[in-house]
Amino acid sequence: MADYSIETCQPDDWATWQTLTREVEPLFGPMADQPEFAAAWQAAVAAQQVLCAHEAPSTSVSPLLGGIIFSPKENEIAWLAVSARSRGKGLGANLLAQALQCLDPARKVRVQTFTDSVPAGQPARRLYQRFGFNDEKPAGNNPAGYATVIMIRSPQDRD
């Protein structure tokens, strides 16, 4: 049994979300204290497009172990992060699997992630590749200065 629960984020999850974003800012760039990021997060939460993984049993003050933001309109994964202490335990895969269930499998699914040249980004790349994502085109550097790429998951056949 997992020692975490994945649930739709609520507005009162913001403080724990900020803690996770501060942890990943060296790779992603500034977010936690950016008004634009807070506004985008709040809009995604209001639209029920944010999943949070908390230690079980979950409370509003349980540490956030990971989170994902997705957009059904754009059919994309907009943001995914897992805390350092929870990496390598399948949490990222569980978050991604649940988010993909909310997206249209008959359309391409898009994500922007790190290129092959970013050693710290290799776990994210491998995760997306396991789920059928492939590099499509370069996407420039992210706000932290790391090279990124757009990865695409081709439409899935419906049987």
N, C-alpha and C positions, 0 to 999 in steps of 0.2 A: 504494500500500500504506500502511495506517495506521501511524503511528509509536507505536502503543500496542496493548496486548492487553487483552481483557476476559476475566476469569476469575472463578470462584467464589472469594470471599474465604476466607482461612485465618486461624486465630487469630493467627499471627505478622504479619498485616497491621495490627494495632491501632495501632502507632506511626505508620505512614504515614496511617492513617485519622484519628488525632487531629490530625495536621498539617492535613489538609483541613478537618476540622470547625472548627479554630481560625480558618481563613481565612474560613469562611462564617458564623461566629457573629454578626458584626454584623447580618446579615439574619435568622438563624434563632434566635438566642438562645444562652445557655450550653449547651454539650454536652460538649466534649472532656474536661473534668475532672469531669463529673457521674457519680457511681457508677451512677445509674439508666440513663443513656445507655450506659455501658460494659456493663452487664448485659444490656440489651436488644440491643445489638450482638452480644455474645457468643452470646446465645440464637439470634439470627437467623443468625449464622455457623454455629452447630452444626446448624441446620435447613437449611443451604445456601440461604438466602434473601437473600444479599448478594453483589453483583457489584462487582468492583474493576477499574478501568482503570489499568494501570501503563504507564510507558514501556516500549517493546519494546527489547531482550528483557527480560522481566519477571524480577525477583528480589525477595526479601522486603524489600530496601532501596530498590527503585526508587520514585521519587516517585509518589504516588497522584494521578492526573490527574482522577479522578472516581469516584463510587460511587453505588450505588442499593440500597435495602433494599425488599423487597416481601413481601407476605403472601398466599399462596394461600388461607389460611383466610378472611381478610377480603376477599380479592380487591382488594387495594389497593397503591398505591405509597406506602410509608411515609416515604421519604426519598430525595432525589436532589440531588447537588451535583457541580459541575464546577469545577476550579481555574480561577482567572482566566486563567492562561496558556493554557488549553486550550479556552476558550469560543469559540463561533462556528466550530468546526471539525467539527461533527457528532457529537462524542463523546456529548453528552447524548441525542441521538436514538438513537444506537446502544445506549447503556445502557437507555433506555426500551424500545426494540424488543425487546431480549433479555429484559428483565423481563416484558414483556407476554406473551411466549411461555410463561412459567411460570404465568400466570394463566388463569382460565377465561373464554374469550371469549363464552360463552353467558350470563354474568352481568355485571351492571354492574361496572365497575372504578372505584374511588374514589381521589381524591388531594386533599390539602389543600395549597393554594398561595396565592400572593398575589393580592389583588384588583387591579382596574384602577387603583386609586389609588396603587399602589406602583411608582414608576418603575423601581427596581432589580429588581423582580419581573417585568417585562414579558418578558424572554427566556424565563423558565420558563413563563409563561402561553402565549406563542406556541408553545412546544414542545408543551405539552399540547393546545392547540387543533389543531395539525397532526395529532396522533394521534387526533382525534375527541372530545376532552374538552370539555364545556360546563359553565358555571357552574350549580350546583344551588341552593346556599344559603350565606349568610354563615356564617363559622366563628369570628368573633371575632379578637382580636389574638393573634399568636404570642408566644413569650417575649421576643422582641426589640422587641415593641410594634407590629409591622406588621399591618395588616388582612389577613385571609385569607378564603378561600372554599373550599367543597367543590366540586370539579369531578368530573363523572361521564362516563365513556365508556359509551355504551349498548351492550347486548349485540350482538354481531356475528352475522350470519347465517352458518350453516355450510352450504356448498354441496358 
